[in-house]
Amino acid sequence: MGADIYLYDKRREDLDARIDAWINEAKHQDISTRLGTDEEPEKRSYIHIWQGGIDEVSKALAKEHEELMETHYFRDSYNQSSLFWRLGLSWWGLSQSDYIDENGNLNAETVQMLLDGYNELHEQALSEEATTAWYKQQLEEDMMFSDDEGVEFWVKYFQEKGQRFAEFCQRTLDSNGYWQCSV
């Protein structure tokens, strides 16, 4: 379980339109289809894109979709790896406070608010000292998946995840985008 955040902007909308066109493209009917001796062709769906495509066009769309997800998707799991929890924030709180609308959308104004909040909090909340204290508390409360990683892993993990979050926010603002949230 976790918050899955998708950046929607012109680039994403253009790709989605091309995927929709491929899904809804009229199928070529050969003689066996017209005579009714051929089985009904499989209906195309977005799942074909997620699975890597079924023809040349969908394979190209799938590759483009995969590349887009590297910059247009952010996940924050509901466990000790949650960046929001480390910052004292809650995805559920955003949803319940109507920052995320009934369609799961979060607007650019709220993205700016989150980026400003992150910039205020991250140096103190994600510092080596703060992460060490958090790590020790997690161990005491038996909340860690395992102790194999060590505190150095978690210091680096949260600093890198925080940087990815800040870049994701800035990318949204730079592209006049918004977020589609599943929290």
RONU-728779 format. One record per residue (C-alpha): residue number from 1; residue in three letters; x, y, z. Coordinates in Angstrom, 2 decimals, decimal comma. Layout:
<pts>
+-----+------+---------+---------+---------+
! seq ! type !      xx !      yy !      zz !
+-----+------+---------+---------+---------+
! NUM !  Ala !       X !       Y !       Z !
...
+-----+------+---------+---------+---------+
</pts>
This chain:
<pts>
+-----+------+---------+---------+---------+
! seq ! type !      xx !      yy !      zz !
+-----+------+---------+---------+---------+
!   1 !  Met !    0,00 !    0,00 !    0,00 !
!   2 !  Gly !    1,15 !    3,50 !   -0,71 !
!   3 !  Ala !    0,52 !    6,80 !   -2,40 !
!   4 !  Asp !    0,88 !    6,55 !   -6,18 !
!   5 !  Ile !    1,29 !    9,99 !   -7,71 !
!   6 !  Tyr !    1,15 !   10,56 !  -11,48 !
!   7 !  Leu !    2,18 !   13,80 !  -13,13 !
!   8 !  Tyr !   -0,22 !   14,88 !  -15,86 !
!   9 !  Asp !    1,02 !   17,48 !  -18,31 !
!  10 !  Lys !    1,00 !   18,07 !  -22,08 !
!  11 !  Arg !    3,53 !   15,28 !  -22,67 !
!  12 !  Arg !    1,43 !   12,75 !  -20,70 !
!  13 !  Glu !   -1,82 !   13,89 !  -22,31 !
!  14 !  Asp !   -0,30 !   13,52 !  -25,81 !
!  15 !  Leu !    0,92 !   10,00 !  -25,05 !
!  16 !  Asp !   -2,45 !    9,02 !  -23,54 !
!  17 !  Ala !   -4,22 !   10,33 !  -26,68 !
!  18 !  Arg !   -1,98 !    8,20 !  -28,92 !
!  19 !  Ile !   -2,54 !    5,14 !  -26,71 !
!  20 !  Asp !   -6,32 !    5,72 !  -26,82 !
!  21 !  Ala !   -6,14 !    6,03 !  -30,62 !
!  22 !  Trp !   -4,29 !    2,71 !  -30,82 !
!  23 !  Ile !   -6,80 !    1,02 !  -28,49 !
!  24 !  Asn !   -9,77 !    2,28 !  -30,51 !
!  25 !  Glu !   -8,23 !    1,86 !  -33,97 !
!  26 !  Ala !  -10,54 !    0,04 !  -36,36 !
!  27 !  Lys !   -9,36 !   -3,51 !  -36,85 !
!  28 !  His !   -8,45 !   -4,68 !  -40,34 !
!  29 !  Gln !  -10,91 !   -7,35 !  -41,37 !
!  30 !  Asp !   -9,66 !  -10,04 !  -43,67 !
!  31 !  Ile !  -11,89 !  -12,44 !  -45,62 !
!  32 !  Ser !  -12,09 !  -15,02 !  -42,80 !
!  33 !  Thr !  -13,32 !  -12,32 !  -40,39 !
!  34 !  Arg !  -15,97 !  -11,10 !  -42,86 !
!  35 !  Leu !  -17,17 !  -14,66 !  -43,49 !
!  36 !  Gly !  -17,41 !  -15,29 !  -39,77 !
!  37 !  Thr !  -14,92 !  -18,15 !  -39,77 !
!  38 !  Asp !  -12,32 !  -16,24 !  -37,80 !
!  39 !  Glu !  -12,51 !  -15,79 !  -34,07 !
!  40 !  Glu !  -13,26 !  -12,34 !  -32,72 !
!  41 !  Pro !   -9,95 !  -10,45 !  -32,48 !
!  42 !  Glu !   -8,75 !   -9,70 !  -28,95 !
!  43 !  Lys !   -9,92 !   -6,31 !  -27,79 !
!  44 !  Arg !   -7,01 !   -3,92 !  -27,25 !
!  45 !  Ser !   -6,55 !   -2,31 !  -23,86 !
!  46 !  Tyr !   -4,15 !   -0,26 !  -21,76 !
!  47 !  Ile !   -3,01 !   -3,53 !  -20,20 !
!  48 !  His !   -1,29 !   -4,39 !  -23,49 !
!  49 !  Ile !    0,78 !   -1,20 !  -23,10 !
!  50 !  Trp !    1,68 !   -2,06 !  -19,47 !
!  51 !  Gln !    2,74 !   -5,53 !  -20,64 !
!  52 !  Gly !    5,07 !   -4,20 !  -23,32 !
!  53 !  Gly !    2,83 !   -4,12 !  -26,40 !
!  54 !  Ile !    1,45 !   -6,66 !  -28,85 !
!  55 !  Asp !    2,44 !   -5,12 !  -32,19 !
!  56 !  Glu !    5,01 !   -2,66 !  -33,49 !
!  57 !  Val !    2,95 !    0,45 !  -32,67 !
!  58 !  Ser !    1,95 !   -0,66 !  -29,18 !
!  59 !  Lys !    5,51 !   -1,76 !  -28,39 !
!  60 !  Ala !    6,75 !    1,75 !  -29,24 !
!  61 !  Leu !    3,96 !    3,28 !  -27,13 !
!  62 !  Ala !    4,81 !    0,91 !  -24,26 !
!  63 !  Lys !    8,47 !    1,92 !  -24,38 !
!  64 !  Glu !    7,54 !    5,60 !  -24,38 !
!  65 !  His !    5,11 !    5,01 !  -21,48 !
!  66 !  Glu !    7,81 !    3,22 !  -19,47 !
!  67 !  Glu !   10,27 !    6,07 !  -20,07 !
!  68 !  Leu !    7,64 !    8,63 !  -19,08 !
!  69 !  Met !    6,98 !    6,86 !  -15,79 !
!  70 !  Glu !   10,60 !    7,48 !  -14,79 !
!  71 !  Thr !    9,84 !   11,22 !  -14,60 !
!  72 !  His !    6,05 !   11,30 !  -14,21 !
!  73 !  Tyr !    5,48 !    8,86 !  -11,34 !
!  74 !  Phe !    6,28 !    9,05 !   -7,63 !
!  75 !  Arg !    5,46 !    6,41 !   -5,02 !
!  76 !  Asp !    5,52 !    6,83 !   -1,28 !
!  77 !  Ser !    4,80 !    3,52 !    0,47 !
!  78 !  Tyr !    2,88 !    3,38 !    3,75 !
!  79 !  Asn !    5,69 !    1,89 !    5,79 !
!  80 !  Gln !    8,94 !    3,04 !    7,38 !
!  81 !  Ser !   10,18 !    4,14 !    3,96 !
!  82 !  Ser !    7,49 !    6,85 !    3,71 !
!  83 !  Leu !    8,99 !   10,26 !    3,01 !
!  84 !  Phe !    5,77 !   11,99 !    4,04 !
!  85 !  Trp !    5,70 !   10,24 !    7,41 !
!  86 !  Arg !    9,33 !   11,21 !    8,03 !
!  87 !  Leu !    8,37 !   14,83 !    7,33 !
!  88 !  Gly !    5,35 !   14,63 !    9,66 !
!  89 !  Leu !    2,92 !   14,76 !    6,75 !
!  90 !  Ser !    0,14 !   12,47 !    5,57 !
!  91 !  Trp !   -1,18 !   11,65 !    2,11 !
!  92 !  Trp !   -4,48 !   10,71 !    3,75 !
!  93 !  Gly !   -4,55 !   14,09 !    5,48 !
!  94 !  Leu !   -4,20 !   15,80 !    2,10 !
!  95 !  Ser !   -7,08 !   13,76 !    0,76 !
!  96 !  Gln !   -9,32 !   14,38 !    3,76 !
!  97 !  Ser !   -8,55 !   18,11 !    3,74 !
!  98 !  Asp !   -9,86 !   18,43 !    0,17 !
!  99 !  Tyr !   -6,44 !   19,24 !   -1,26 !
! 100 !  Ile !   -6,98 !   16,17 !   -3,41 !
! 101 !  Asp !  -10,35 !   16,55 !   -5,15 !
! 102 !  Glu !  -13,03 !   13,89 !   -5,66 !
! 103 !  Asn !  -11,34 !   12,85 !   -8,94 !
! 104 !  Gly !   -7,98 !   12,28 !   -7,22 !
! 105 !  Asn !   -6,43 !   15,44 !   -8,67 !
! 106 !  Leu !   -4,06 !   17,73 !   -6,83 !
! 107 !  Asn !   -3,49 !   21,13 !   -8,46 !
! 108 !  Ala !   -0,25 !   23,02 !   -9,07 !
! 109 !  Glu !   -0,97 !   25,49 !   -6,25 !
! 110 !  Thr !   -0,97 !   22,61 !   -3,76 !
! 111 !  Val !    2,15 !   21,11 !   -5,38 !
! 112 !  Gln !    3,86 !   24,47 !   -4,77 !
! 113 !  Met !    2,68 !   24,38 !   -1,15 !
! 114 !  Leu !    4,12 !   20,85 !   -0,74 !
! 115 !  Leu !    7,42 !   21,86 !   -2,33 !
! 116 !  Asp !    7,67 !   24,90 !   -0,05 !
! 117 !  Gly !    6,91 !   22,69 !    2,96 !
! 118 !  Tyr !    9,50 !   20,15 !    1,88 !
! 119 !  Asn !   12,09 !   22,89 !    1,44 !
! 120 !  Glu !   11,33 !   24,16 !    4,96 !
! 121 !  Leu !   11,45 !   20,74 !    6,61 !
! 122 !  His !   13,93 !   18,54 !    4,79 !
! 123 !  Glu !   17,23 !   19,81 !    6,14 !
! 124 !  Gln !   16,19 !   19,23 !    9,74 !
! 125 !  Ala !   13,85 !   16,24 !    9,30 !
! 126 !  Leu !   16,11 !   14,29 !    6,94 !
! 127 !  Ser !   19,47 !   15,20 !    8,46 !
! 128 !  Glu !   21,87 !   12,49 !    9,51 !
! 129 !  Glu !   21,10 !   13,26 !   13,18 !
! 130 !  Ala !   17,33 !   13,10 !   12,70 !
! 131 !  Thr !   17,53 !    9,92 !   10,64 !
! 132 !  Thr !   19,81 !    8,27 !   13,21 !
! 133 !  Ala !   17,32 !    9,10 !   15,98 !
! 134 !  Trp !   14,44 !    7,83 !   13,83 !
! 135 !  Tyr !   16,37 !    4,64 !   13,03 !
! 136 !  Lys !   17,06 !    3,91 !   16,69 !
! 137 !  Gln !   13,40 !    4,45 !   17,53 !
! 138 !  Gln !   12,34 !    2,11 !   14,71 !
! 139 !  Leu !   14,65 !   -0,58 !   16,09 !
! 140 !  Glu !   13,38 !   -0,11 !   19,65 !
! 141 !  Glu !    9,77 !   -0,38 !   18,50 !
! 142 !  Asp !   10,62 !   -3,37 !   16,28 !
! 143 !  Met !    9,28 !   -1,50 !   13,24 !
! 144 !  Met !   12,11 !   -2,24 !   10,78 !
! 145 !  Phe !   11,73 !   -4,81 !    8,00 !
! 146 !  Ser !   15,23 !   -5,90 !    8,94 !
! 147 !  Asp !   18,34 !   -4,41 !   10,45 !
! 148 !  Asp !   20,42 !   -5,43 !    7,44 !
! 149 !  Glu !   20,56 !   -1,97 !    5,84 !
! 150 !  Gly !   21,89 !    0,07 !    8,76 !
! 151 !  Val !   21,49 !    3,74 !    9,50 !
! 152 !  Glu !   23,78 !    4,87 !    6,64 !
! 153 !  Phe !   21,43 !    3,25 !    4,15 !
! 154 !  Trp !   18,42 !    5,12 !    5,57 !
! 155 !  Val !   20,22 !    8,48 !    5,68 !
! 156 !  Lys !   21,07 !    8,16 !    1,99 !
! 157 !  Tyr !   17,64 !    6,68 !    1,16 !
! 158 !  Phe !   15,63 !    9,57 !    2,61 !
! 159 !  Gln !   17,93 !   12,25 !    1,24 !
! 160 !  Glu !   17,70 !   10,77 !   -2,28 !
! 161 !  Lys !   13,95 !   10,17 !   -2,05 !
! 162 !  Gly !   13,47 !   13,73 !   -0,83 !
! 163 !  Gln !   15,50 !   15,04 !   -3,75 !
! 164 !  Arg !   13,39 !   12,98 !   -6,20 !
! 165 !  Phe !   10,23 !   14,38 !   -4,58 !
! 166 !  Ala !   11,47 !   17,98 !   -4,89 !
! 167 !  Glu !   12,39 !   17,39 !   -8,54 !
! 168 !  Phe !    8,99 !   15,79 !   -9,18 !
! 169 !  Cys !    7,26 !   18,83 !   -7,68 !
! 170 !  Gln !    9,40 !   21,24 !   -9,71 !
! 171 !  Arg !    8,83 !   19,26 !  -12,91 !
! 172 !  Thr !    5,08 !   19,53 !  -12,29 !
! 173 !  Leu !    5,29 !   23,28 !  -11,82 !
! 174 !  Asp !    7,59 !   23,79 !  -14,83 !
! 175 !  Ser !    5,24 !   21,85 !  -17,11 !
! 176 !  Asn !    2,01 !   23,47 !  -15,83 !
! 177 !  Gly !    0,89 !   20,03 !  -14,76 !
! 178 !  Tyr !   -1,13 !   18,54 !  -11,97 !
! 179 !  Trp !   -1,13 !   15,28 !  -10,06 !
! 180 !  Gln !   -3,48 !   12,34 !  -10,29 !
! 181 !  Cys !   -3,27 !   10,72 !   -6,86 !
! 182 !  Ser !   -4,17 !    7,28 !   -5,61 !
! 183 !  Val !   -3,75 !    7,47 !   -1,85 !
+-----+------+---------+---------+---------+
</pts>
